[in-house]
Amino acid sequence: MYLELLDTKGVITLLSAFYVGVVSRVKYPLYDYAVPVKFYEYVATGLPLIMTANRGSELVKIMLENKLGLLCEPNDIKCLEKTLTRLVRNERLLRGLRGNSISFRELIDGKIGAEVLFRAMSVY
């Protein structure tokens, strides 16, 4: 795996040239109901996603149901490295995820995400 040979700058260069969107989330329950603007930006531009988020979060449900990208748990650097390597080596997978993202962007509605977040905040 050549990613082990890259320093931080090398990984950043690889990601920026790779045409994937990385949506990183932290382990905090309130974020499980939020859909960040970054998600909408990436889908709107047709980027496949690499997401670090809690498996039960709203964002992960959307991503997995629509096959928009790949998931790693927050702070799991090994998973992130394996996921990047998988996408680098599997252009068919990358193209498929990109196609799903392009198709999904017609369904984007920020209002739905805001409603889910509002309901979650009302509980607290």
Backbone hydrogen bonds, N-H to C=O, Kabsch-Sander energy under -0.5 kcal/mol:
donor,donor_aa,acceptor,acceptor_aa,energy
4,E,1,M,-0.8
5,L,2,Y,-1.7
6,L,3,L,-1.4
11,V,7,D,-2.3
12,I,8,T,-2.4
13,T,9,K,-2.4
14,L,10,G,-2.4
15,L,11,V,-2.7
16,S,12,I,-2.4
17,A,13,T,-1.6
18,F,14,L,-1.0
19,Y,15,L,-0.7
20,V,15,L,-0.7
21,G,48,P,-3.0
22,V,20,V,-0.5
23,V,21,G,-0.7
23,V,50,I,-2.4
24,S,22,V,-0.7
25,R,52,T,-2.5
28,Y,26,V,-1.7
31,Y,28,Y,-1.5
32,D,28,Y,-0.6
32,D,29,P,-1.3
33,Y,30,L,-1.4
34,A,31,Y,-1.1
39,F,36,P,-1.0
40,Y,36,P,-1.1
41,E,37,V,-2.5
42,Y,38,K,-2.6
43,V,39,F,-2.4
44,A,40,Y,-2.6
45,T,41,E,-1.5
46,G,43,V,-1.7
47,L,42,Y,-2.9
49,L,68,L,-2.5
50,I,21,G,-2.7
51,M,70,L,-2.9
52,T,23,V,-2.6
53,A,51,M,-0.7
53,A,72,C,-1.7
57,S,54,N,-2.2
58,E,32,D,-3.8
61,K,57,S,-2.1
62,I,58,E,-2.2
63,M,59,L,-2.4
64,L,60,V,-3.1
65,E,61,K,-2.6
66,N,62,I,-1.5
67,K,64,L,-0.9
68,L,63,M,-2.4
70,L,49,L,-2.3
72,C,51,M,-2.8
76,D,73,E,-1.7
77,I,75,N,-1.3
80,L,76,D,-2.0
81,E,77,I,-2.4
82,K,78,K,-2.5
83,T,79,C,-2.7
84,L,80,L,-2.4
85,T,81,E,-2.3
86,R,82,K,-2.5
87,L,83,T,-2.2
88,V,84,L,-2.3
89,R,85,T,-2.3
90,N,86,R,-1.3
91,E,89,R,-0.6
94,L,90,N,-2.0
95,R,91,E,-2.7
96,G,92,R,-2.4
97,L,93,L,-2.6
98,R,94,L,-2.2
99,G,95,R,-2.5
100,N,96,G,-2.2
101,S,97,L,-2.2
102,I,98,R,-2.3
103,S,99,G,-2.2
104,F,100,N,-2.4
105,R,101,S,-1.6
106,E,103,S,-0.9
107,L,104,F,-2.6
108,I,105,R,-1.0
112,I,109,D,-1.1
113,G,109,D,-1.0
114,A,110,G,-2.1
115,E,111,K,-2.3
116,V,112,I,-2.2
117,L,113,G,-2.2
118,F,114,A,-2.6
119,R,115,E,-2.4
120,A,116,V,-2.1
121,M,117,L,-2.5
122,S,118,F,-1.8
123,V,119,R,-0.9
123,V,120,A,-0.5
124,Y,120,A,-0.8
